[in-house]
Amino acid sequence: MKHLIIAVIAALSFNVTAQEQTLTWQTDVMKAVDLSVKTKKPLFLFFTGSDWCGWCKRLQAEVFTQPQFQAWAKKNVVLVELDFPRFKRQDERLQKQNIELAQIFGIGGYPTVVFATPTVNGTQIVFNRLGSTGYIAGGPDVWLEAANQLLTTPQ
């Protein structure tokens, strides 16, 4: 019985830890911009082909799901997923928004992560691009080192 109680407590504490690490990915760029302005954190725009892009899946598995990345993301950025699926149906409004943002930022391949700070002037949003990156081999520490360089280096 004592071992069962210990196992239940361990499982519950793991579940709480897993929930704490769950990231919120915005898909509505207007909500993300509002959050970015309020928190003074840059946007992390992740252009992906979630259901077909092997490098996108690899970046997510090797970096985005790792505790180091999750802790860093919560502290430093507002996460935005801009998906370009081939097999999943996507809301037309979301599809239009993602295409427009890909054109604004000149996205030519996937995965691409763009760091940008938004400035809101009335109804117009101006994005100050801080830099961009894609898949980088070496796991979360190597990827985060490159991301931190982009966030701290004046463009």
Sequence and secondary structure as in RCSB ss.txt:
>XXXX:A:sequence
MKHLIIAVIAALSFNVTAQEQTLTWQTDVMKAVDLSVKTKKPLFLFFTGSDWCGWCKRLQAEVFTQPQFQAWAKK
NVVLVELDFPRFKRQDERLQKQNIELAQIFGIGGYPTVVFATPTVNGTQIVFNRLGSTGYIAGGPDVWLEAANQL
LTTPQ
>XXXX:A:secstr
 HHHHHHHHHHHHHHHHHHHT    B  HHHHHHHHHHHT  EEEEEE TTT HHHHHHIIIIITSHHHHHHHHH
H EEEEEE  SSS   HHHHHHHHHHHHHHT  SSSEEEEEEEEEETTEEEEEEEEEE   SS HHHHHHHHHHH
HHS  
